[in-house]
Amino acid sequence: MTSLPDRLLEKSIEAFILGIEVYNKPTIKYRVEGFSFFICNAWELMLKAHLIKTKGDRSIYYKDNPHRTITLENCIKLVFTNAKDPLRLNLEKILQLRNTSTHFITTEYEMVYVPLFQACVLNFSQKIEEFHQIDLTTYIPQNFLTLNVSMEAISNSKILAKYPEEIANKLISLRDEISELNNMRNPNFSIVIEHRHFIVKDKSMATSLVGIDNSADAKVKIVKEIKDPNITHPYNAKKCIEQINKRLERLNIDVNLNMFSFGLFVKYFGLKGDPRFHYAYNTGSTILHSYSQQTIDFIVNEIRKDPENIVLNIKESLKVRRDET
């Protein structure tokens, strides 16, 4: 017979996938609210399964009403006891959106909420693996954990024109509060990618190019896109190895990477120089290297394919490459 935590987790994963599918479907206008409903449901079921495993069956019921299970807000406070934890703040803000969305349509708030949504997706992926040893990439491809973003600028005048004054002021206040919390620059609360555009003379300095419309009033030839590496590539090699080894331990895989074997993976798969995995800081006298969460996920997935032999096979393959050259 399937246990209660397993049934909760099965529904949790289904709700999580539905949330991503709703958000990434361009024809759905209700996707911001729809995502908030499903992601909150996914978190509630997953955290209740965790509470049952760690505190017993009665932990998910109210003491004064043993036939009624506790709310997501209660689950968050029981599991994430630090009220200032960015992950907890992220969940509480999305929960607040879900509660607001049951009464009001807030489509304009996609610009404000999508950084929180993206952080929430990655937080869920990490916690369900930490608490329940479930790798979501066995259910949904890794690239689907990145949300498709289509955002429209939001202005106070637009909100005031669309909603009654009391509702509009509430929404404006909430937006300003979230914007202030974004200043924490913590990826557990929000993941923000900033795009800044510059005109440059040297084409080799550009990371992306745009076409030119000769009839346009404004002329643009070369555009350079900048992403904050502190957000997109927050790990040095040592931190990468720590995270990889923790993941492998939770998966009961008897492989322990060190700096040498990590370097083998980086070299064999060409991770350096690939912006999805690697970023190089040129300080003038030396070059510092940092890596993305995708690097950790990629190496863990490769090890899982053949944990007993992969390091030795990579080492031998690199030796053959050197001999051939």
TADAKA-V853761 format. One record per pair of residues at least 12 apart in sequence whose ideal C-beta (glycine too) atoms are under 7 Angstrom apart, sorted by the first residue. I is the first residue (numbers start at 0). J is the second residue. D is the distance in Angstrom with one decimal. If there is no record, write none. Layout:
# TADAKA-V853761
I,J,D
I,J,D
This chain:
# TADAKA-V853761
3,51,6.2
4,48,3.9
4,51,5.1
4,52,5.6
7,44,4.6
7,47,5.6
7,48,4.1
8,45,6.5
8,48,5.0
8,131,6.0
8,133,6.7
10,44,5.3
11,41,4.9
11,44,3.7
11,45,4.2
11,48,7.0
12,138,5.8
14,37,4.9
14,40,4.3
14,41,4.0
14,44,6.7
15,38,6.8
15,41,3.9
15,123,6.2
16,138,6.5
16,139,5.7
17,37,4.8
18,34,4.9
18,37,3.2
18,38,4.5
18,41,6.4
19,120,6.9
19,143,6.2
21,33,4.2
21,34,5.7
21,37,6.4
22,34,4.2
22,116,6.9
22,146,5.5
23,146,6.4
23,147,4.7
25,149,6.9
28,106,6.3
31,105,6.5
31,106,6.1
31,108,6.3
31,109,5.1
31,112,6.1
32,100,3.8
32,104,7.0
32,105,6.7
34,116,6.1
35,93,5.6
35,96,4.8
35,97,4.2
35,100,5.9
36,97,5.8
38,93,6.5
38,119,5.8
39,71,5.7
39,93,6.5
39,94,5.7
39,97,4.9
41,123,6.4
42,71,6.3
42,90,6.3
42,123,6.4
43,71,4.1
43,74,5.9
45,127,5.5
46,74,4.0
46,78,5.3
47,59,4.7
47,68,6.9
47,74,6.1
48,131,6.6
49,78,6.3
49,130,4.5
50,74,6.7
50,77,6.3
50,78,6.9
71,94,6.0
72,94,6.4
75,87,5.8
75,90,5.4
75,91,6.6
85,183,6.1
85,185,4.1
85,187,4.0
85,188,3.8
86,122,5.2
86,187,4.4
88,180,6.4
88,188,5.6
89,115,5.5
89,118,5.5
89,119,5.6
89,122,6.6
89,187,6.4
89,188,4.8
89,189,6.9
90,119,6.9
92,115,5.9
92,177,6.0
93,115,5.9
93,119,5.8
96,112,6.2
103,166,6.0
105,170,6.6
107,151,6.9
107,153,4.8
107,157,6.5
107,158,6.7
108,153,6.7
108,174,6.7
109,150,5.3
110,150,4.4
110,151,6.8
110,152,6.6
110,153,5.4
111,153,6.8
111,174,5.0
111,177,5.4
111,178,7.0
113,146,6.5
113,148,5.4
113,150,6.5
114,181,6.7
114,189,3.7
114,190,5.5
114,191,4.6
115,189,5.0
116,146,5.9
117,146,5.4
117,190,4.5
118,186,6.0
118,187,6.1
118,188,6.0
118,189,5.1
118,190,4.8
120,144,5.6
120,146,6.7
121,144,6.7
121,292,6.8
122,187,6.0
124,144,6.1
128,246,7.0
128,249,6.3
129,249,6.5
132,249,5.5
132,250,6.5
136,300,6.6
141,296,5.8
153,174,7.0
155,171,5.6
158,170,5.7
158,171,5.8
184,229,7.0
184,230,7.0
186,230,6.0
186,233,6.5
190,230,6.3
191,230,6.5
192,226,5.3
192,231,6.7
193,227,5.8
194,224,5.7
195,225,4.9
196,222,4.8
196,223,6.9
197,223,4.8
198,219,6.9
198,220,6.7
198,221,6.3
199,221,5.2
199,223,5.9
202,221,6.1
204,223,6.7
205,221,4.5
205,222,6.7
205,223,5.3
206,223,5.8
206,224,5.4
207,222,5.9
207,224,5.2
208,221,6.2
208,222,6.9
209,222,5.2
228,278,4.3
228,289,5.9
231,291,5.9
232,278,4.0
232,289,4.2
232,290,5.7
232,291,4.8
233,289,6.9
234,289,6.3
234,290,4.8
235,289,5.8
236,258,6.5
236,261,6.0
236,288,6.6
239,261,6.6
239,290,5.0
239,294,6.0
239,295,5.9
240,256,5.1
240,257,6.9
240,258,6.8
240,261,5.2
242,295,4.9
243,256,5.5
243,295,5.6
243,298,5.6
243,299,5.8
244,256,5.9
246,295,7.0
246,299,4.9
247,299,6.6
247,302,6.5
250,303,7.0
252,302,6.5
252,303,6.7
252,306,4.9
253,306,7.0
254,302,5.5
254,306,5.1
260,310,5.2
263,310,6.7
263,313,5.0
263,314,5.9
263,317,6.6
264,298,5.2
264,313,6.7
266,317,6.3
267,313,4.6
267,316,6.4
267,317,5.8
270,294,6.2
271,288,7.0
275,291,6.6
275,293,5.5
276,290,6.1
276,291,5.7
276,293,5.9
276,294,4.4
276,297,6.8
277,290,5.9
